[in-house]
Amino acid sequence: MKKVRGAALFIIAALGLAGCGSQEKTAEVSSLSFGKEGEIVHQIVGSFEEDYYDLEGLESLAAQRVEEYCAEHGEESVYLESVKEKNGEISILFHYATAEDYSGFNYRQLYMGTVKEANEEGYHLDSVAFTSPEGEPIELGFTEDADAKKILIIETKSGEALLLDIGSKVLYINQSADSDQEVTFAGKKRVLIKDQGQEEKASALTYIVYE
């Protein structure tokens, strides 16, 4: 396990994972896409931060990370589709069987379930300030059928940008004002997170309620 964790940290160190170029262009931001059967496609985009990293070494490291994770969690849990480079920009494409596999592989939280289940897991959603696509503040506990609504909770690191393609209509997102995150609607089914935290290795949670 120590070897696997080291590989993951190396990949993060080798790339600038906040995105390539301007973060206003969502196509240049790392992304997660969620399928109806629970599968997740993860595209990491960035550029080499140090001259002594190379594409072949990065691909070998990513493959090693996948092999060691799958040895513990099953052959179909994570799949490395590609590692590509174009004009100095890197793209790494992973597939995960479940949200739990994304969490375990990346050492960060990703929770998907109902609002009721999330509260039972200790997320205390009544204390989270939400907003609608129209910019209206929402108290989740007072919305219709709140307990049955679906929620996605994801952790991001300081300086990271991540585009989430939920695959279903997004109803509410947590407000940005009380955190270092800028969380915005990026269409009816997508959410863009820009974590503005300055503290090294700091992390924060984003809360997304969807149909």
C-alpha positions in Angstrom: 0.0 0.0 0.0 2.9 2.4 0.7 4.1 1.9 -2.9 0.7 2.6 -4.3 0.2 5.8 -2.3 3.7 7.0 -3.4 2.7 6.4 -7.0 -0.4 8.5 -6.6 1.5 11.4 -5.0 4.1 11.3 -7.8 1.4 11.7 -10.5 0.0 14.7 -8.6 3.4 16.2 -8.2 4.3 15.6 -11.9 1.4 17.5 -13.3 -0.3 20.8 -12.7 -3.8 19.3 -12.2 -5.7 22.5 -11.9 -6.0 22.6 -15.7 -4.1 23.8 -18.7 -4.2 27.5 -19.7 -7.2 29.5 -18.6 -9.6 27.8 -16.2 -12.4 29.7 -17.7 -12.4 27.2 -20.6 -14.0 24.1 -19.0 -12.7 21.8 -21.8 -9.2 22.4 -20.3 -10.2 21.4 -16.8 -9.9 17.9 -15.3 -13.3 16.3 -15.2 -15.5 13.5 -13.9 -18.4 12.0 -15.8 -21.0 9.8 -14.1 -22.8 6.9 -15.8 -26.3 5.5 -15.0 -24.8 2.2 -13.8 -22.5 3.9 -11.3 -19.4 3.9 -13.5 -17.2 7.0 -13.5 -14.9 8.4 -16.3 -12.0 10.6 -14.9 -10.0 12.8 -17.3 -7.0 14.5 -15.7 -5.5 17.3 -17.7 -2.4 19.3 -16.9 1.2 20.0 -17.9 4.5 18.8 -16.6 5.8 21.0 -13.8 9.4 19.7 -13.9 11.7 19.0 -16.9 12.7 15.6 -15.5 9.3 14.0 -15.8 8.4 12.2 -19.1 5.3 10.7 -20.7 6.6 7.1 -20.6 7.5 7.3 -16.9 4.1 8.8 -16.1 2.2 6.2 -18.0 4.2 3.4 -16.4 3.5 4.9 -13.0 -0.3 5.2 -13.7 -0.4 1.6 -14.9 1.4 0.4 -11.8 -1.1 2.3 -9.6 -4.0 0.6 -11.4 -2.4 -2.8 -11.2 -1.8 -2.6 -7.5 -5.3 -1.2 -6.8 -7.0 -3.9 -8.9 -5.0 -6.6 -7.2 -6.7 -5.6 -3.9 -10.1 -4.6 -5.2 -10.9 -6.6 -8.3 -9.8 -6.5 -12.0 -12.7 -4.3 -13.1 -12.5 -1.7 -10.3 -10.2 0.7 -12.2 -9.1 0.8 -15.9 -6.5 3.1 -17.4 -7.6 3.9 -21.0 -4.9 6.3 -22.1 -2.1 8.7 -21.3 -1.5 11.2 -24.0 0.6 14.3 -24.7 0.0 17.1 -27.2 1.9 20.4 -27.3 3.2 19.9 -23.8 -0.3 19.2 -22.4 -1.0 15.8 -20.7 -4.3 13.9 -20.6 -4.8 10.8 -18.5 -8.1 8.9 -18.8 -9.3 6.5 -16.0 -12.5 4.5 -15.6 -13.8 3.5 -12.2 -16.5 0.9 -11.5 -18.0 2.7 -8.5 -17.7 5.9 -6.5 -16.0 3.9 -3.8 -13.3 2.9 -6.3 -12.7 6.6 -7.2 -12.4 7.4 -3.5 -10.0 4.5 -2.8 -7.9 5.0 -5.8 -7.4 8.8 -5.3 -7.5 9.0 -1.5 -10.3 11.5 -1.4 -14.0 11.5 -0.6 -16.7 10.9 -3.1 -20.1 10.0 -1.7 -23.3 9.3 -3.8 -26.6 8.4 -2.2 -29.8 10.0 -1.0 -30.0 13.0 1.3 -31.3 10.7 4.1 -28.4 8.3 3.6 -25.8 11.1 3.6 -27.2 12.5 6.9 -27.1 9.0 8.4 -23.4 8.8 7.4 -22.7 12.0 9.3 -22.6 14.7 6.7 -25.1 17.0 8.5 -26.6 18.5 5.4 -28.9 20.8 7.4 -25.9 23.0 8.1 -24.9 23.3 4.4 -26.1 26.5 2.6 -27.5 25.6 -0.9 -28.5 27.7 -3.9 -30.7 27.0 -6.9 -29.7 27.5 -10.6 -31.6 30.9 -10.3 -29.4 31.9 -7.4 -32.0 31.6 -4.7 -30.8 30.3 -1.3 -32.3 27.0 -0.4 -32.8 25.3 3.0 -32.6 21.6 2.0 -34.7 20.4 4.9 -37.7 22.5 3.7 -37.6 21.2 0.0 -40.2 18.7 -1.1 -39.1 15.0 -0.6 -35.7 16.2 0.6 -34.7 12.9 2.1 -35.3 11.1 -1.2 -33.3 13.4 -3.3 -29.9 12.3 -4.6 -26.7 14.0 -3.5 -23.1 13.9 -4.6 -20.4 15.0 -2.2 -16.8 15.3 -3.4 -13.5 16.5 -2.0 -11.2 18.8 -3.9 -7.7 20.0 -3.0 -6.4 23.6 -2.8 -5.8 25.1 -6.3 -7.7 22.3 -8.1 -10.4 22.8 -10.7 -12.8 20.0 -11.6 -15.8 19.8 -14.0 -18.5 17.3 -13.0 -20.9 15.9 -15.6 -23.6 14.5 -13.3 -25.7 12.9 -16.1 -28.9 14.1 -14.4 -30.4 17.5 -13.8 -28.6 19.4 -11.0 -31.1 20.9 -8.5 -28.9 22.7 -5.9 -25.2 23.3 -5.2 -23.6 24.5 -2.0 -23.0 28.2 -1.8 -19.5 29.4 -2.3 -19.5 32.2 0.2 -18.6 30.2 3.2 -15.6 28.3 1.7 -12.6 28.8 -0.4 -14.4 27.1 -3.3 -16.1 28.7 -6.3 -18.9 26.3 -7.1 -21.0 27.2 -10.2 -23.6 25.6 -12.5 -22.1 24.8 -15.9 -25.3 23.8 -17.6 -28.3 21.8 -16.5 -26.3 18.7 -15.7 -22.8 20.0 -15.0 -21.0 21.7 -12.1 -17.6 23.5 -12.1 -15.5 23.6 -8.9 -12.6 25.9 -8.5 -10.9 25.4 -5.2 -9.2 28.7 -4.3 -7.7 27.6 -1.0 -4.2 28.8 -0.5 -3.1 26.4 2.2 -1.0 23.6 0.8 -2.8 20.2 0.8 -6.0 21.8 2.2 -9.2 20.2 1.0 -12.9 21.1 1.0 -16.2 19.3 0.2 -18.7 20.3 -2.5 -22.3 19.2 -2.2 -24.5 18.7 -5.3 -28.2 17.7 -5.1 -29.6 16.2 -8.3 -32.5 14.3 -9.8 
